[in-house]
Amino acid sequence: MPDFDQELDASGLNCPLPILRAKKALNGMEAGKILHIIATDPGSIKDFEAFSKQTGNDLLESREEGGKFYFLLEKA
């Protein structure tokens, strides 16, 4: 797993909160920095794919493990 610069635990939050929290976290980060997101909402997979396309932030990883969803977003 690549290194990341900041972690956001959005466990227990439902759409659209994980996206909103990620957006806020990314706003405070420099370009090229990587945000690691942990979510429990199954809808977050599609949400983060769409978010990545809309914002130009690169979705480096999207995986599910033990009922949790993990994402790596690189700030554009």
PyRosetta script that sets phi, psi and omega in degrees:
from pyrosetta import init, pose_from_sequence

init()
pose = pose_from_sequence("MPDFDQELDASGLNCPLPILRAKKALNGMEAGKILHIIATDPGSIKDFEAFSKQTGNDLLESREEGGKFYFLLEKA")
pose.set_psi(1, 131.2)
pose.set_omega(1, 179.9)
pose.set_phi(2, -63.6)
pose.set_psi(2, 157.6)
pose.set_omega(2, 175.6)
pose.set_phi(3, -69.3)
pose.set_psi(3, 157.5)
pose.set_omega(3, 175.1)
pose.set_phi(4, -135.4)
pose.set_psi(4, 160.9)
pose.set_omega(4, -175.4)
pose.set_phi(5, -96.5)
pose.set_psi(5, -26.8)
pose.set_omega(5, -177.4)
pose.set_phi(6, -149.1)
pose.set_psi(6, 147.4)
pose.set_omega(6, 179.0)
pose.set_phi(7, -119.8)
pose.set_psi(7, 140.3)
pose.set_omega(7, 177.4)
pose.set_phi(8, -124.6)
pose.set_psi(8, 117.8)
pose.set_omega(8, 177.3)
pose.set_phi(9, -98.6)
pose.set_psi(9, 105.3)
pose.set_omega(9, -179.2)
pose.set_phi(10, -105.9)
pose.set_psi(10, 24.4)
pose.set_omega(10, 179.1)
pose.set_phi(11, -58.7)
pose.set_psi(11, 137.5)
pose.set_omega(11, 177.5)
pose.set_phi(12, 83.4)
pose.set_psi(12, -6.4)
pose.set_omega(12, 179.2)
pose.set_phi(13, -96.6)
pose.set_psi(13, 140.7)
pose.set_omega(13, 178.3)
pose.set_phi(14, -104.4)
pose.set_psi(14, 161.5)
pose.set_omega(14, 178.5)
pose.set_phi(15, -49.8)
pose.set_psi(15, 136.1)
pose.set_omega(15, 6.2)
pose.set_phi(16, -99.3)
pose.set_psi(16, 13.3)
pose.set_omega(16, -173.4)
pose.set_phi(17, -59.0)
pose.set_psi(17, -43.6)
pose.set_omega(17, 178.4)
pose.set_phi(18, -58.1)
pose.set_psi(18, -39.9)
pose.set_omega(18, 178.9)
pose.set_phi(19, -66.3)
pose.set_psi(19, -45.2)
pose.set_omega(19, -179.2)
pose.set_phi(20, -62.5)
pose.set_psi(20, -40.8)
pose.set_omega(20, 178.6)
pose.set_phi(21, -67.2)
pose.set_psi(21, -39.4)
pose.set_omega(21, 179.3)
pose.set_phi(22, -64.9)
pose.set_psi(22, -41.7)
pose.set_omega(22, 179.5)
pose.set_phi(23, -60.4)
pose.set_psi(23, -44.6)
pose.set_omega(23, 180.0)
pose.set_phi(24, -63.2)
pose.set_psi(24, -44.4)
pose.set_omega(24, 180.0)
pose.set_phi(25, -63.2)
pose.set_psi(25, -44.5)
pose.set_omega(25, -179.8)
pose.set_phi(26, -63.2)
pose.set_psi(26, -35.8)
pose.set_omega(26, 179.9)
pose.set_phi(27, -58.6)
pose.set_psi(27, -30.9)
pose.set_omega(27, -178.7)
pose.set_phi(28, -91.4)
pose.set_psi(28, 5.9)
pose.set_omega(28, -176.9)
pose.set_phi(29, -109.4)
pose.set_psi(29, 156.4)
pose.set_omega(29, 177.1)
pose.set_phi(30, -83.3)
pose.set_psi(30, 156.0)
pose.set_omega(30, 177.3)
pose.set_phi(31, -57.9)
pose.set_psi(31, 140.0)
pose.set_omega(31, 179.4)
pose.set_phi(32, 90.5)
pose.set_psi(32, -12.6)
pose.set_omega(32, 178.1)
pose.set_phi(33, -78.4)
pose.set_psi(33, 153.8)
pose.set_omega(33, -175.2)
pose.set_phi(34, -115.1)
pose.set_psi(34, 130.6)
pose.set_omega(34, 178.5)
pose.set_phi(35, -106.1)
pose.set_psi(35, 126.7)
pose.set_omega(35, 177.1)
pose.set_phi(36, -100.6)
pose.set_psi(36, 123.5)
pose.set_omega(36, -177.1)
pose.set_phi(37, -116.2)
pose.set_psi(37, 134.9)
pose.set_omega(37, 174.8)
pose.set_phi(38, -114.8)
pose.set_psi(38, 126.6)
pose.set_omega(38, -179.5)
pose.set_phi(39, -136.6)
pose.set_psi(39, 159.8)
pose.set_omega(39, 177.7)
pose.set_phi(40, -117.8)
pose.set_psi(40, -6.9)
pose.set_omega(40, -179.7)
pose.set_phi(41, -80.8)
pose.set_psi(41, 116.1)
pose.set_omega(41, -179.6)
pose.set_phi(42, -57.2)
pose.set_psi(42, -27.2)
pose.set_omega(42, 178.9)
pose.set_phi(43, -69.7)
pose.set_psi(43, -12.6)
pose.set_omega(43, -175.6)
pose.set_phi(44, -67.3)
pose.set_psi(44, -23.6)
pose.set_omega(44, 178.3)
pose.set_phi(45, -60.7)
pose.set_psi(45, -54.1)
pose.set_omega(45, 178.8)
pose.set_phi(46, -64.9)
pose.set_psi(46, -39.4)
pose.set_omega(46, -178.9)
pose.set_phi(47, -59.0)
pose.set_psi(47, -47.3)
pose.set_omega(47, -176.8)
pose.set_phi(48, -73.0)
pose.set_psi(48, -30.3)
pose.set_omega(48, 174.4)
pose.set_phi(49, -63.3)
pose.set_psi(49, -46.6)
pose.set_omega(49, 179.6)
pose.set_phi(50, -65.3)
pose.set_psi(50, -43.5)
pose.set_omega(50, 179.9)
pose.set_phi(51, -58.6)
pose.set_psi(51, -43.1)
pose.set_omega(51, 179.5)
pose.set_phi(52, -61.1)
pose.set_psi(52, -46.1)
pose.set_omega(52, 179.8)
pose.set_phi(53, -64.6)
pose.set_psi(53, -43.1)
pose.set_omega(53, -176.7)
pose.set_phi(54, -68.6)
pose.set_psi(54, -35.8)
pose.set_omega(54, -172.3)
pose.set_phi(55, -99.8)
pose.set_psi(55, -15.7)
pose.set_omega(55, -178.0)
pose.set_phi(56, 82.3)
pose.set_psi(56, 0.5)
pose.set_omega(56, 174.3)
pose.set_phi(57, -75.2)
pose.set_psi(57, 136.7)
pose.set_omega(57, -173.0)
pose.set_phi(58, -83.2)
pose.set_psi(58, 121.2)
pose.set_omega(58, 175.8)
pose.set_phi(59, -84.5)
pose.set_psi(59, 101.7)
pose.set_omega(59, -175.0)
pose.set_phi(60, -80.3)
pose.set_psi(60, -31.3)
pose.set_omega(60, -176.9)
pose.set_phi(61, -152.1)
pose.set_psi(61, 143.0)
pose.set_omega(61, 176.2)
pose.set_phi(62, -145.5)
pose.set_psi(62, 113.0)
pose.set_omega(62, -178.9)
pose.set_phi(63, -145.3)
pose.set_psi(63, 159.0)
pose.set_omega(63, 178.9)
pose.set_phi(64, -118.7)
pose.set_psi(64, 135.7)
pose.set_omega(64, -179.6)
pose.set_phi(65, -149.0)
pose.set_psi(65, 117.7)
pose.set_omega(65, 176.5)
pose.set_phi(66, 58.0)
pose.set_psi(66, 39.5)
pose.set_omega(66, 177.8)
pose.set_phi(67, 80.5)
pose.set_psi(67, 2.0)
pose.set_omega(67, 175.8)
pose.set_phi(68, -113.5)
pose.set_psi(68, 153.2)
pose.set_omega(68, -178.4)
pose.set_phi(69, -116.0)
pose.set_psi(69, 134.2)
pose.set_omega(69, -176.6)
pose.set_phi(70, -120.9)
pose.set_psi(70, 134.5)
pose.set_omega(70, -179.2)
pose.set_phi(71, -133.4)
pose.set_psi(71, 145.3)
pose.set_omega(71, 172.1)
pose.set_phi(72, -121.2)
pose.set_psi(72, 120.0)
pose.set_omega(72, 179.0)
pose.set_phi(73, -116.3)
pose.set_psi(73, 130.5)
pose.set_omega(73, 175.6)
pose.set_phi(74, -100.4)
pose.set_psi(74, 125.3)
pose.set_omega(74, -178.0)
pose.set_phi(75, -65.6)
pose.set_psi(75, 130.4)
pose.set_omega(75, -179.4)
pose.set_phi(76, -73.8)
pose.dump_pdb("model.pdb")
